Amino acid sequence: TYANGGKAPLTFQLHDCYGETKNMNSSNTNSGGWTSCAMRSTHLPAILALMPTEVQNGIREVNKMTSAGSQSATINTTADKLFLLSEIEIFGSVSYSKSGEGTQYDYYKAGNSKVKKFNGSARSWWERSPRGSYSTYFCYVDSSGYADYDRASGAIGVAFGFCF
């Protein structure tokens, strides 16, 4: 949903990974979850700033729900222009994250590939979901398209989403 109300009719996501790998945080913590991670506060805003002004102005904030991290079941809502997808938005089920982070996108529900490339080769890509039972990991999609997790400071591919 749009942050200012109404349903976003379409979500775009990068087909392949952005041209640079990024970490979720500089240290191995998921404390604060998506709400306060470096990916959300630093990396994605820097990418947005590189886009043409018309595109920046056209992208609208949407509400995203994500666990608070640190093994918490609390779900926080953030308003984001660029965002990473959650585990359930990709896979339709929860393997490593907490419940309540949205619903599966139709694109993935239809069985489309979860494999994304970086410099021409299949590469793992981050999700915004903190690993539910640990305080040091975030979830990601591995290079074969399966759910997995890694330490928050790991350099992994970025395939963000956005809505107009």
GROMACS elastic network, one bead per residue, 0.5 to 0.9 nm:
[ bonds ]
;  ai    aj funct       b0    kb
    1     4     6  0.83319   500
    1     5     6  0.65729   500
    1     6     6  0.57975   500
    1     8     6  0.54026   500
    1     9     6  0.87352   500
    1    61     6  0.87170   500
    1    62     6  0.54894   500
    1    63     6  0.57637   500
    1    64     6  0.82162   500
    2     5     6  0.50635   500
    2     6     6  0.55208   500
    2     7     6  0.58504   500
    2     8     6  0.58527   500
    2    60     6  0.70841   500
    2    61     6  0.59230   500
    2    63     6  0.60851   500
    2    79     6  0.81920   500
    2   163     6  0.85699   500
    3     6     6  0.80213   500
    3    60     6  0.80524   500
    3    61     6  0.54840   500
    3    63     6  0.51994   500
    3    64     6  0.89586   500
    3    78     6  0.84959   500
    3    79     6  0.57268   500
    3    80     6  0.80954   500
    4    61     6  0.78846   500
    4    62     6  0.80348   500
    4    63     6  0.89148   500
    5    62     6  0.88387   500
    7    10     6  0.88720   500
    7    62     6  0.89219   500
    8    11     6  0.72096   500
    8    60     6  0.89277   500
    8    62     6  0.76958   500
    8   163     6  0.67331   500
    8   164     6  0.76161   500
    9   163     6  0.83011   500
    9   164     6  0.87403   500
   10   162     6  0.88717   500
   10   163     6  0.64244   500
   10   164     6  0.77442   500
   11   105     6  0.87203   500
   11   161     6  0.66707   500
   11   162     6  0.58244   500
   11   164     6  0.78516   500
   12    15     6  0.89325   500
   12   160     6  0.84454   500
   12   161     6  0.53631   500
   12   162     6  0.53761   500
   12   163     6  0.61150   500
   12   164     6  0.85679   500
   13    16     6  0.86527   500
   13    84     6  0.87280   500
   13    85     6  0.87420   500
   13   159     6  0.65232   500
   13   160     6  0.56487   500
   13   162     6  0.64893   500
   13   163     6  0.88885   500
   14    17     6  0.65124   500
   14    18     6  0.74893   500
   14   116     6  0.87558   500
   14   158     6  0.85170   500
   14   159     6  0.50796   500
   14   160     6  0.59839   500
   14   161     6  0.65300   500
   15   116     6  0.66638   500
   15   117     6  0.82445   500
   15   159     6  0.72984   500
   16   115     6  0.81451   500
   16   118     6  0.65409   500
   16   122     6  0.88860   500
   16   123     6  0.88686   500
   16   157     6  0.87937   500
   16   158     6  0.83494   500
   16   159     6  0.63553   500
   17    20     6  0.78988   500
   17    21     6  0.81346   500
   17   116     6  0.61399   500
   17   117     6  0.58257   500
   17   118     6  0.53011   500
   17   119     6  0.83851   500
   17   123     6  0.78134   500
   17   124     6  0.87660   500
   17   125     6  0.71060   500
   17   157     6  0.54773   500
   17   158     6  0.51034   500
   17   160     6  0.81775   500
   18    21     6  0.72600   500
   18   118     6  0.72688   500
   18   157     6  0.68003   500
   18   158     6  0.54525   500
   18   159     6  0.60807   500
   18   160     6  0.81243   500
   19   118     6  0.69407   500
   19   119     6  0.73962   500
   19   157     6  0.83117   500
   19   158     6  0.83367   500
   20   118     6  0.83062   500
   20   155     6  0.89093   500
   20   156     6  0.85791   500
   20   157     6  0.70526   500
   20   158     6  0.76188   500
   21   118     6  0.85644   500
   21   125     6  0.86350   500
   21   154     6  0.89970   500
   21   155     6  0.53039   500
   21   158     6  0.63017   500
   22    25     6  0.87631   500
   22    39     6  0.74511   500
   22    43     6  0.74090   500
   22   126     6  0.87764   500
   22   153     6  0.84551   500
   22   154     6  0.75066   500
   22   156     6  0.55809   500
   22   157     6  0.65003   500
   22   158     6  0.68059   500
   23    26     6  0.66223   500
   23    27     6  0.89615   500
   23    38     6  0.76120   500
   23    39     6  0.67090   500
   23    43     6  0.85826   500
   23   126     6  0.85506   500
   23   151     6  0.88583   500
   23   152     6  0.62683   500
   23   153     6  0.50005   500
   23   154     6  0.52134   500
   23   156     6  0.63537   500
   23   157     6  0.86480   500
   24    27     6  0.86117   500
   24    28     6  0.87620   500
   24    29     6  0.88125   500
   24    30     6  0.82505   500
   24    34     6  0.85400   500
   24    37     6  0.59922   500
   24    38     6  0.55966   500
   24    40     6  0.80345   500
   24    43     6  0.86355   500
   24   126     6  0.80200   500
   24   128     6  0.84344   500
   24   138     6  0.75327   500
   24   151     6  0.86255   500
   24   152     6  0.51231   500
   24   153     6  0.60546   500
   24   154     6  0.74340   500
   24   155     6  0.81159   500
   24   156     6  0.86983   500
   25    28     6  0.67730   500
   25    29     6  0.69587   500
   25    30     6  0.77412   500
   25    37     6  0.57039   500
   25    39     6  0.67186   500
   25   152     6  0.53974   500
   25   153     6  0.52180   500
   25   154     6  0.82799   500
   26    29     6  0.84556   500
   26    38     6  0.73482   500
   26   152     6  0.72894   500
   26   153     6  0.50137   500
   26   154     6  0.83944   500
   27    30     6  0.89253   500
   27   136     6  0.84365   500
   27   151     6  0.84947   500
   27   152     6  0.65425   500
   27   153     6  0.52141   500
   27   154     6  0.89464   500
   28   135     6  0.80787   500
   28   137     6  0.68473   500
   28   151     6  0.55671   500
   28   153     6  0.52632   500
   28   154     6  0.82923   500
   29    32     6  0.86451   500
   29    33     6  0.86010   500
   29    37     6  0.88920   500
   29    69     6  0.85625   500
   29    70     6  0.78704   500
   29   135     6  0.56719   500
   29   137     6  0.65443   500
   29   138     6  0.85407   500
   29   151     6  0.76082   500
   29   152     6  0.58313   500
   29   153     6  0.79111   500
   30    33     6  0.50816   500
   30    34     6  0.79099   500
   30    36     6  0.88346   500
   30    37     6  0.73733   500
   30    68     6  0.82606   500
   30    69     6  0.52154   500
   30    70     6  0.59693   500
   30    71     6  0.87510   500
   30   130     6  0.59049   500
   30   131     6  0.77919   500
   30   134     6  0.82292   500
   30   135     6  0.53248   500
   30   136     6  0.53357   500
   30   137     6  0.60158   500
   30   138     6  0.66086   500
   30   151     6  0.87255   500
   30   152     6  0.65503   500
   31    34     6  0.87716   500
   31    36     6  0.79355   500
   31    37     6  0.81226   500
   31    68     6  0.70067   500
   31    71     6  0.85229   500
   31   130     6  0.85238   500
   31   135     6  0.63924   500
   31   136     6  0.78745   500
   32    35     6  0.59169   500
   32    36     6  0.52561   500
   32    37     6  0.69238   500
   32    67     6  0.83261   500
   32    68     6  0.50874   500
   32    69     6  0.53450   500
   32    70     6  0.71831   500
   33    36     6  0.61338   500
   33    37     6  0.62170   500
   33    66     6  0.71647   500
   33    67     6  0.61381   500
   33    70     6  0.74756   500
   33    76     6  0.86906   500
   33   128     6  0.78235   500
   33   129     6  0.73173   500
   33   130     6  0.57941   500
   33   138     6  0.84435   500
   34    37     6  0.53013   500
   34    38     6  0.85237   500
   34    39     6  0.79106   500
   34    40     6  0.66171   500
   34    65     6  0.89325   500
   34    66     6  0.64518   500
   34    67     6  0.75219   500
   34    68     6  0.71880   500
   34    69     6  0.77811   500
   34    76     6  0.85985   500
   34    78     6  0.83982   500
   34   128     6  0.56790   500
   34   129     6  0.69877   500
   34   130     6  0.73565   500
   35    40     6  0.70785   500
   35    41     6  0.81541   500
   35    66     6  0.78471   500
   35    67     6  0.88260   500
   35    68     6  0.73213   500
   35    76     6  0.73551   500
   35    77     6  0.80254   500
   35    78     6  0.65299   500
   36    39     6  0.84975   500
   36    40     6  0.69314   500
   36    41     6  0.66330   500
   37    40     6  0.56022   500
   37    41     6  0.62533   500
   37    42     6  0.82502   500
   38    42     6  0.51445   500
   38    43     6  0.63893   500
   38    44     6  0.85658   500
   39    42     6  0.57242   500
   39    44     6  0.59042   500
   39    45     6  0.84870   500
   39    83     6  0.89414   500
   39    84     6  0.89515   500
   39   128     6  0.87020   500
   40    43     6  0.63553   500
   40    44     6  0.56529   500
   40    45     6  0.71390   500
   40    80     6  0.83695   500
   40    82     6  0.81090   500
   40    83     6  0.72382   500
   40    84     6  0.86227   500
   40   128     6  0.87899   500
   41    44     6  0.69842   500
   41    45     6  0.66176   500
   41    46     6  0.89325   500
   42    45     6  0.56099   500
   42    46     6  0.62011   500
   42    47     6  0.88627   500
   43    46     6  0.52617   500
   43    47     6  0.64228   500
   43    48     6  0.88047   500
   44    47     6  0.50125   500
   44    48     6  0.61323   500
   44    49     6  0.86040   500
   44    81     6  0.89301   500
   44    82     6  0.63463   500
   44    83     6  0.75589   500
   44   160     6  0.82099   500
   45    49     6  0.61475   500
   45    50     6  0.88431   500
   45    81     6  0.86317   500
   45    82     6  0.76376   500
   46    49     6  0.51215   500
   46    50     6  0.67023   500
   47    50     6  0.53062   500
   47    51     6  0.70408   500
   47    82     6  0.88713   500
   48    51     6  0.54386   500
   48    52     6  0.86492   500
   48    55     6  0.88548   500
   48    56     6  0.65667   500
   48    81     6  0.83508   500
   48    82     6  0.73637   500
   49    52     6  0.78947   500
   49    53     6  0.81741   500
   49    56     6  0.74252   500
   50    53     6  0.86323   500
   50    56     6  0.88447   500
   51    54     6  0.82121   500
   51    55     6  0.63365   500
   51    56     6  0.61998   500
   52    55     6  0.53424   500
   52    56     6  0.62981   500
   52    57     6  0.86986   500
   53    57     6  0.60441   500
   53    58     6  0.84669   500
   54    57     6  0.52044   500
   54    58     6  0.61120   500
   54    59     6  0.88080   500
   55    59     6  0.62495   500
   55   164     6  0.88572   500
   56    59     6  0.55376   500
   56    60     6  0.85299   500
   56    81     6  0.86130   500
   57    60     6  0.76305   500
   58   163     6  0.85308   500
   58   164     6  0.56882   500
   59    81     6  0.61067   500
   59    82     6  0.82380   500
   59   162     6  0.66966   500
   59   163     6  0.56933   500
   60    80     6  0.79175   500
   60    81     6  0.56334   500
   60    82     6  0.88673   500
   60   162     6  0.76040   500
   60   163     6  0.58093   500
   60   164     6  0.53068   500
   61    79     6  0.55051   500
   61    82     6  0.78848   500
   61   162     6  0.81110   500
   61   163     6  0.74058   500
   61   164     6  0.84906   500
   62    78     6  0.79440   500
   62    79     6  0.52535   500
   62    80     6  0.54272   500
   62    81     6  0.65160   500
   62    82     6  0.87657   500
   62    83     6  0.89108   500
   62   162     6  0.81044   500
   62   163     6  0.73111   500
   63    77     6  0.61387   500
   63    78     6  0.54480   500
   63    80     6  0.64685   500
   64    76     6  0.80917   500
   64    77     6  0.54059   500
   64    78     6  0.53061   500
   64    79     6  0.63646   500
   64    80     6  0.71026   500
   64    83     6  0.80090   500
   64    85     6  0.88209   500
   64    86     6  0.89146   500
   64   101     6  0.75130   500
   64   102     6  0.75412   500
   65    75     6  0.61695   500
   65    76     6  0.55500   500
   65    78     6  0.65735   500
   65    86     6  0.85423   500
   65   100     6  0.70736   500
   65   102     6  0.62800   500
   66    69     6  0.83722   500
   66    74     6  0.82644   500
   66    75     6  0.52693   500
   66    76     6  0.53992   500
   66    77     6  0.65129   500
   66    78     6  0.80806   500
   66    86     6  0.75179   500
   66    98     6  0.82599   500
   66    99     6  0.88189   500
   66   100     6  0.72122   500
   66   102     6  0.80798   500
   66   128     6  0.72851   500
   66   129     6  0.63097   500
   66   130     6  0.80126   500
   67    70     6  0.87458   500
   67    71     6  0.83047   500
   67    72     6  0.65711   500
   67    73     6  0.60881   500
   67    74     6  0.56426   500
   67    76     6  0.60618   500
   67    77     6  0.88592   500
   67    97     6  0.78855   500
   67    98     6  0.63047   500
   67    99     6  0.80268   500
   67   100     6  0.76804   500
   67   101     6  0.69504   500
   67   129     6  0.67982   500
   67   130     6  0.66655   500
   67   132     6  0.78791   500
   68    71     6  0.78444   500
   68    72     6  0.57953   500
   68    73     6  0.70997   500
   68    74     6  0.56331   500
   68    75     6  0.58741   500
   68    76     6  0.60499   500
   68   130     6  0.78168   500
   69    72     6  0.54588   500
   69    73     6  0.79440   500
   69    74     6  0.82186   500
   69    75     6  0.89964   500
   69    98     6  0.89762   500
   69   129     6  0.82104   500
   69   130     6  0.54299   500
   69   131     6  0.74023   500
   69   132     6  0.69538   500
   69   134     6  0.82760   500
   69   135     6  0.65873   500
   69   136     6  0.89493   500
   69   138     6  0.88393   500
   70   130     6  0.79314   500
   70   131     6  0.83808   500
   70   132     6  0.75060   500
   70   133     6  0.78383   500
   70   134     6  0.64324   500
   70   136     6  0.77529   500
   71    74     6  0.89967   500
   71    98     6  0.82607   500
   71   130     6  0.81574   500
   71   131     6  0.74242   500
   71   133     6  0.50533   500
   71   134     6  0.56855   500
   71   135     6  0.60597   500
   72    75     6  0.81407   500
   72    98     6  0.80443   500
   72   132     6  0.71560   500
   72   133     6  0.84072   500
   73    98     6  0.62100   500
   73    99     6  0.76221   500
   73   100     6  0.85850   500
   73   132     6  0.78359   500
   74    98     6  0.87949   500
   74   100     6  0.89055   500
   75    98     6  0.85868   500
   75    99     6  0.85504   500
   75   100     6  0.66773   500
   75   101     6  0.72783   500
   76   101     6  0.88937   500
   80    83     6  0.60435   500
   80   162     6  0.82349   500
   81   161     6  0.83883   500
   81   162     6  0.59682   500
   81   163     6  0.73152   500
   82   160     6  0.62342   500
   82   161     6  0.57568   500
   82   162     6  0.50895   500
   82   163     6  0.81946   500
   83   127     6  0.89949   500
   83   128     6  0.75988   500
   83   159     6  0.88210   500
   83   160     6  0.53590   500
   83   161     6  0.53299   500
   83   162     6  0.65179   500
   84   126     6  0.70795   500
   84   127     6  0.53738   500
   84   128     6  0.51252   500
   84   129     6  0.85852   500
   84   158     6  0.78218   500
   84   159     6  0.68533   500
   84   161     6  0.59518   500
   84   162     6  0.87925   500
   85    88     6  0.82574   500
   85    89     6  0.60507   500
   85    90     6  0.68041   500
   85   126     6  0.81723   500
   85   127     6  0.52838   500
   85   128     6  0.58865   500
   85   129     6  0.79022   500
   85   159     6  0.84318   500
   85   160     6  0.71003   500
   85   161     6  0.69409   500
   86    89     6  0.51695   500
   86    90     6  0.65404   500
   86    91     6  0.87233   500
   86    97     6  0.84668   500
   86   101     6  0.63447   500
   86   102     6  0.74269   500
   86   103     6  0.87944   500
   86   104     6  0.88015   500
   86   126     6  0.89261   500
   86   127     6  0.52001   500
   86   128     6  0.52398   500
   86   129     6  0.51930   500
   86   130     6  0.89782   500
   86   139     6  0.82503   500
   86   140     6  0.87916   500
   87    90     6  0.53831   500
   87    91     6  0.59650   500
   87    92     6  0.74991   500
   87    93     6  0.73009   500
   87    94     6  0.64975   500
   87    95     6  0.79624   500
   87    96     6  0.79845   500
   87    97     6  0.67621   500
   87   101     6  0.78172   500
   87   102     6  0.89388   500
   87   104     6  0.85291   500
   87   127     6  0.63296   500
   87   128     6  0.77447   500
   87   129     6  0.61952   500
   87   139     6  0.70767   500
   87   140     6  0.76246   500
   87   141     6  0.83053   500
   87   147     6  0.74969   500
   88    91     6  0.51062   500
   88    94     6  0.57252   500
   88    95     6  0.86791   500
   88    97     6  0.82862   500
   88    99     6  0.80380   500
   88   100     6  0.85042   500
   88   101     6  0.66650   500
   88   102     6  0.65678   500
   88   103     6  0.59043   500
   88   104     6  0.55720   500
   88   105     6  0.86334   500
   88   129     6  0.89079   500
   89    92     6  0.59031   500
   89    93     6  0.81841   500
   89   101     6  0.76280   500
   89   102     6  0.61389   500
   89   103     6  0.50495   500
   89   105     6  0.53685   500
   89   106     6  0.88976   500
   89   108     6  0.79255   500
   89   109     6  0.89643   500
   90    93     6  0.82850   500
   90   103     6  0.84023   500
   90   104     6  0.56590   500
   90   105     6  0.64888   500
   90   107     6  0.86041   500
   90   108     6  0.58249   500
   90   109     6  0.78895   500
   90   114     6  0.77473   500
   90   127     6  0.88467   500
   90   141     6  0.87960   500
   91    94     6  0.75418   500
   91    95     6  0.89850   500
   91   104     6  0.65453   500
   91   105     6  0.86792   500
   91   108     6  0.69452   500
   91   109     6  0.76131   500
   91   114     6  0.88003   500
   91   146     6  0.85543   500
   91   147     6  0.77801   500
   92   103     6  0.66040   500
   92   105     6  0.79845   500
   92   108     6  0.80798   500
   92   109     6  0.70805   500
   93    99     6  0.85920   500
   93   103     6  0.86503   500
   93   104     6  0.80138   500
   94    97     6  0.58541   500
   94    98     6  0.69135   500
   94    99     6  0.66245   500
   95    98     6  0.84609   500
   95   147     6  0.72112   500
   95   148     6  0.83558   500
   96   129     6  0.85158   500
   96   130     6  0.81962   500
   96   131     6  0.54252   500
   96   132     6  0.58214   500
   96   133     6  0.74732   500
   96   138     6  0.89048   500
   96   139     6  0.69337   500
   96   147     6  0.78468   500
   96   148     6  0.73924   500
   96   149     6  0.75479   500
   97   101     6  0.85683   500
   97   129     6  0.58912   500
   97   130     6  0.60359   500
   97   133     6  0.77311   500
   97   138     6  0.83654   500
   97   139     6  0.70872   500
   98   101     6  0.73377   500
   98   129     6  0.78382   500
   98   130     6  0.78946   500
   98   131     6  0.75526   500
   98   132     6  0.51259   500
   98   133     6  0.83763   500
   99   102     6  0.82893   500
   99   132     6  0.89169   500
  100   103     6  0.82086   500
  101   129     6  0.77794   500
  104   107     6  0.83836   500
  104   108     6  0.69325   500
  104   109     6  0.64270   500
  105   108     6  0.56450   500
  105   109     6  0.61915   500
  105   110     6  0.87492   500
  106   110     6  0.59687   500
  106   111     6  0.87910   500
  107   110     6  0.54091   500
  107   111     6  0.71526   500
  107   112     6  0.61827   500
  107   113     6  0.89773   500
  108   111     6  0.52849   500
  108   112     6  0.52595   500
  108   113     6  0.72964   500
  108   114     6  0.74116   500
  109   112     6  0.74357   500
  111   114     6  0.86213   500
  113   116     6  0.80982   500
  113   145     6  0.71604   500
  114   141     6  0.73819   500
  114   142     6  0.87734   500
  114   143     6  0.86256   500
  114   144     6  0.78480   500
  114   146     6  0.76565   500
  115   122     6  0.63890   500
  115   123     6  0.73402   500
  115   124     6  0.78720   500
  115   125     6  0.87431   500
  115   141     6  0.78234   500
  115   142     6  0.77108   500
  115   143     6  0.60136   500
  115   144     6  0.59701   500
  115   146     6  0.84739   500
  116   121     6  0.81269   500
  116   122     6  0.56185   500
  116   123     6  0.59581   500
  116   124     6  0.72728   500
  116   125     6  0.73825   500
  116   141     6  0.89157   500
  116   143     6  0.71545   500
  116   144     6  0.88002   500
  116   145     6  0.79730   500
  116   157     6  0.85460   500
  116   159     6  0.79832   500
  117   120     6  0.55309   500
  117   123     6  0.52329   500
  117   124     6  0.81683   500
  117   125     6  0.89806   500
  117   143     6  0.80972   500
  117   157     6  0.84360   500
  118   121     6  0.54557   500
  118   122     6  0.62708   500
  118   123     6  0.56876   500
  118   124     6  0.86241   500
  118   157     6  0.69780   500
  119   122     6  0.84566   500
  119   123     6  0.88414   500
  120   123     6  0.89225   500
  121   143     6  0.87065   500
  122   142     6  0.87021   500
  122   143     6  0.51419   500
  122   144     6  0.73290   500
  123   141     6  0.85868   500
  123   142     6  0.67669   500
  123   144     6  0.80186   500
  123   156     6  0.77911   500
  123   157     6  0.64696   500
  124   140     6  0.66882   500
  124   141     6  0.54204   500
  124   144     6  0.79261   500
  124   145     6  0.79058   500
  124   156     6  0.60877   500
  124   157     6  0.57238   500
  124   158     6  0.84578   500
  125   139     6  0.89503   500
  125   140     6  0.54915   500
  125   141     6  0.53387   500
  125   142     6  0.66478   500
  125   143     6  0.77364   500
  125   156     6  0.56422   500
  125   158     6  0.52924   500
  125   159     6  0.64211   500
  126   129     6  0.85337   500
  126   138     6  0.76026   500
  126   139     6  0.64521   500
  126   141     6  0.64350   500
  126   142     6  0.87612   500
  126   149     6  0.86050   500
  126   156     6  0.63738   500
  126   157     6  0.61977   500
  126   158     6  0.57935   500
  126   159     6  0.72929   500
  126   160     6  0.87310   500
  127   130     6  0.81631   500
  127   138     6  0.71383   500
  127   139     6  0.54890   500
  127   141     6  0.71617   500
  127   158     6  0.84182   500
  127   159     6  0.85913   500
  127   160     6  0.87815   500
  128   138     6  0.70920   500
  128   139     6  0.70953   500
  128   140     6  0.81257   500
  129   132     6  0.80888   500
  129   138     6  0.58427   500
  129   139     6  0.55162   500
  129   140     6  0.80393   500
  130   133     6  0.87731   500
  130   134     6  0.81845   500
  130   135     6  0.78783   500
  130   136     6  0.83477   500
  130   137     6  0.61563   500
  130   139     6  0.58803   500
  130   149     6  0.86031   500
  130   152     6  0.87696   500
  131   134     6  0.57220   500
  131   135     6  0.71630   500
  131   136     6  0.77042   500
  131   137     6  0.52694   500
  131   139     6  0.56364   500
  131   149     6  0.67816   500
  131   150     6  0.85603   500
  132   135     6  0.77911   500
  132   137     6  0.85436   500
  132   138     6  0.85249   500
  132   139     6  0.89783   500
  134   137     6  0.63929   500
  134   138     6  0.88959   500
  135   138     6  0.86517   500
  136   150     6  0.82206   500
  136   151     6  0.56756   500
  136   152     6  0.60699   500
  136   153     6  0.88046   500
  137   149     6  0.62205   500
  137   150     6  0.52267   500
  137   152     6  0.50364   500
  137   153     6  0.85194   500
  138   148     6  0.87375   500
  138   149     6  0.55460   500
  138   150     6  0.58520   500
  138   151     6  0.64315   500
  138   152     6  0.56939   500
  139   147     6  0.72527   500
  139   148     6  0.57568   500
  139   150     6  0.64708   500
  139   151     6  0.88067   500
  139   152     6  0.89078   500
  140   146     6  0.83936   500
  140   147     6  0.61665   500
  140   148     6  0.53784   500
  140   149     6  0.52573   500
  140   150     6  0.72179   500
  140   156     6  0.84464   500
  141   144     6  0.78631   500
  141   145     6  0.56084   500
  141   146     6  0.54227   500
  141   148     6  0.59002   500
  141   149     6  0.77956   500
  142   145     6  0.52685   500
  142   146     6  0.53193   500
  142   147     6  0.62912   500
  142   148     6  0.61572   500
  142   149     6  0.83441   500
  143   146     6  0.74802   500
  149   152     6  0.89147   500
  150   153     6  0.82731   500
  150   154     6  0.66930   500
  150   156     6  0.89587   500
  151   154     6  0.56095   500
  152   155     6  0.85294   500
